[in-house]
């Protein structure tokens, strides 16, 4: 199974790639999709009204998306560590797609707004 990830932000970055899911884990309250991207291993977790995205490799991060909530977000790359918050404005999961609109906040300032779509996964 493949998934397609597309994001666009307020700085004009437009990203779209397809990845092969090499492992799917289905538990009582969540489902996980494991894949490799250009930065290493990644995992998308759907469950309990939220979506989490984990990345491990040359970029390390954990993003938690809960509708209308602020969550902590740490981004670590070679020579860089940033501590931010995410505010999830929209979270829609249906018909094999996840759509998320969110702001990245540093201090009390919005530094980026992102639209993220993950599609082609199985329910």
N, C-alpha and C positions, 0 to 999 in steps of 0.2 A: 504494500500500500504506500502511496505517496501522499504528502501533504504539500500545499502551496502556501507560502507565507508572503504577505504583501503589507508593506507599511509606507506611509507618507507622513511627513511632518511639516511644521511651520517654517523650517529652514530650507525646504525644497528637496530634501532627500527622499528619493523614491526607490524603494527596495522591493524586489520580487524574485523569489527563487522557489524551486521545487526540491523536496528532500524525500528520501526513502525512509519510511518508518521501519526500523529493524526489530522493534520490540513493542508490543502492546500489553499492558497489564490492566486487568479488569478486576477491581475490588468492589466490595459491597457499596461503598459510598463515593467511589471515584474511578476514573479511567485515566491511564497514563499512556503517552505516546513518546517513544524514545527515538531519536534520530541524531545524525551527525551533520553539523554545518561547517562553514569555513573557519569557525573559531574553536571547534571541539565538539564535545557531547552536549546534547540538549534534551530537555524533557518538558512536555506540556502536560499539565495535570488539570482535568476537569472534575469538579465535584462540589457539592454543598454550596451551590450558588456562587462559586468563584472559579477563577482560572489562575494557575500559577505557571510561570515559565522559569525553568532553571537552565543555566548555561555553565559549563565547566570546561576550561581549556585556556586558550590565550585570553579569553574574556570570561570572567566569572561574575554571575549575578543571579539574583532571585527576585522575580517580580510577582507580586500578588495583586490580583485585580478583583475587587469587590465593589459592586455598584454603589456609587455615591459615598465611598469611603476613601480615606487617606491611609496609605500603607507605606511602611519603610521600604527603601530600595537602595541597595549597595551595589555599586558597579566597580569591579576591579579588573584592570588590565595592566600589562607590563609598565611599571613606572607611574601608575595612576590608581588612585582610590577615591571614589566619590560617594558621598552619602546624601541621598535625596528622599523625596516622598513621591508617591504616585497618587493622583486623584482620578478615580475611574468615573467618567461622565456617562458612558454607555457600555453595556455588556449584554450582548445578544448571542445566545447559543441555540441554533436550530438548523435543521436540514443539512447537516454535515458541515456547518460553518460556525466559526467563532468570530464575532466582530466586536472590537473594543476601541473606544475613544477614551484617551486619557491625557492628563497633563503631568509633566515632570516638574517638580517643585524643589527649589533650593532656597532655604530660608523660608520666606513667605512669597517668593517671586516665581511665577511660572516661567520656566526657561525653555520649554518645548511642549507642543501639543501634537499628539500622534494618533493616527487612525491605523489600526492593525486588523488585518483579516487573515484568518487561518482556515483553509478549506480543503475539501476532498478527504476528510477523515470519515471513518465509519462510526455510526451511532452505537 
